[in-house]
Each structure stands twice: as C-alpha cells, then as structure tokens.
C-alpha cells in the first residue's frame, strides 16, 4: 500500500512539474563557467528535474546495495554463531506468533 501511495505522489509531482514547465516557455539566459546559453525555461525545468531524479535514484540504488551487503554479512555472522553455539531453531515455532508471546513473558 505504501508503494502505491509513493507512486501516486510521484505521478502528481511529475504532473505538477509538467504543468509548471509548459506555463514557463520563455527563453532564459543560463550562465555557465565558459559562457552563457539561452534556452527555453521549459527545457531548463525538465532538465533539472531529470538530473534531480537521476541523483535520487542513484543514491537509492547505492543504499540498497549497502543494505544487501550488510544483510549478507549479518547472515554470515548468524550462521557462524549458530555453528559455534550449536543452536538450531525449532521448526515448529512460528515467527508470526512471536509478537503475541510478549505479554506472557512477565
């Protein structure tokens, strides 16, 4: 459900950006390090939005890679600890019932 709301919010943001860009079609001067360029404002807005999306997407991919690497390391540590201690989880225990057992611990 959270993914659907994120998709809807992203689409609304894209629609608002597109409407804003279409309204602003006047040419503007862009000062670069080596000179100035005159481009339509619509291209500047859409270009900056795309660059921002690429930056955010790249950061998200990088964080996902880091998390997967951490999960693999923690899984390796868990296996090592289980081998050293001889602990084997009971297959009859259901992880879904664990939160219900919290009340019975006291």
C-alpha positions in Angstrom: 0.0 0.0 0.0 2.9 2.3 0.8 4.3 1.7 -2.7 1.0 2.7 -4.3 0.9 6.0 -2.4 4.5 6.7 -3.4 3.7 6.0 -7.0 0.6 8.3 -6.8 2.7 11.1 -5.1 5.4 10.7 -7.8 2.9 10.9 -10.6 1.3 14.0 -9.1 4.7 15.7 -8.7 5.5 14.9 -12.3 2.2 16.3 -13.5 2.7 19.5 -11.5 6.2 19.8 -12.8 5.0 19.3 -16.4 2.2 21.9 -16.0 4.7 24.4 -14.4 7.1 23.8 -17.2 4.5 24.2 -20.0 3.4 27.6 -18.5 7.0 28.8 -18.4 8.2 28.7 -22.1 10.1 32.0 -22.2 13.8 31.8 -23.1 16.2 32.5 -20.3 20.0 33.0 -20.1 21.9 30.4 -18.3 25.4 31.4 -17.1 27.9 28.5 -17.4 31.5 28.6 -16.4 32.7 29.1 -20.0 29.9 31.4 -21.2 26.1 31.9 -21.4 23.5 30.0 -23.2 19.9 31.0 -24.0 17.4 28.1 -23.6 13.7 27.8 -23.1 12.7 27.7 -19.5 10.7 24.5 -20.1 13.9 22.6 -21.1 15.7 24.0 -18.1 12.9 22.9 -15.7 12.6 19.5 -17.2 16.4 19.0 -17.4 16.9 20.0 -13.7 14.0 17.7 -12.7 15.6 14.8 -14.6 19.0 15.4 -13.1 17.4 15.5 -9.6 15.6 12.2 -10.3 18.9 10.6 -11.5 20.7 11.7 -8.4 18.0 10.5 -6.0 17.7 7.2 -7.9 21.4 6.7 -7.9 21.5 7.3 -4.1 18.6 4.8 -3.6 20.4 2.1 -5.6 23.6 2.8 -3.7 21.8 2.5 -0.3 20.0 -0.7 -1.5 23.4 -2.2 -2.4 24.8 -1.3 1.0 21.8 -2.8 2.8 22.1 -6.1 0.8 25.8 -6.2 1.7 25.0 -5.7 5.4 22.3 -8.4 5.3 24.8 -10.9 3.8 27.4 -10.0 6.5 24.8 -10.4 9.3 23.5 -13.6 7.9 27.1 -14.9 7.8 27.6 -13.9 11.4 24.3 -15.6 12.4 25.4 -18.8 10.7 28.8 -18.6 12.5 27.2 -18.0 15.9 24.8 -20.9 15.3 27.7 -23.2 14.4 29.7 -22.2 17.4 26.9 -22.4 20.0 25.2 -25.4 18.4 21.8 -23.6 18.4 19.3 -24.8 15.9 15.9 -23.0 15.6 12.9 -25.2 16.3 11.0 -25.5 13.0 7.7 -25.9 14.9 7.9 -22.4 16.3 6.1 -19.9 14.0 7.7 -16.4 13.8 4.2 -14.9 13.2 3.2 -15.8 16.8 6.2 -14.2 18.4 4.6 -10.8 19.0 1.7 -12.5 20.8 4.0 -14.1 23.3 5.4 -10.8 24.5 2.6 -10.4 27.0 3.3 -13.8 28.6 7.0 -13.1 29.3 6.3 -11.3 32.7 
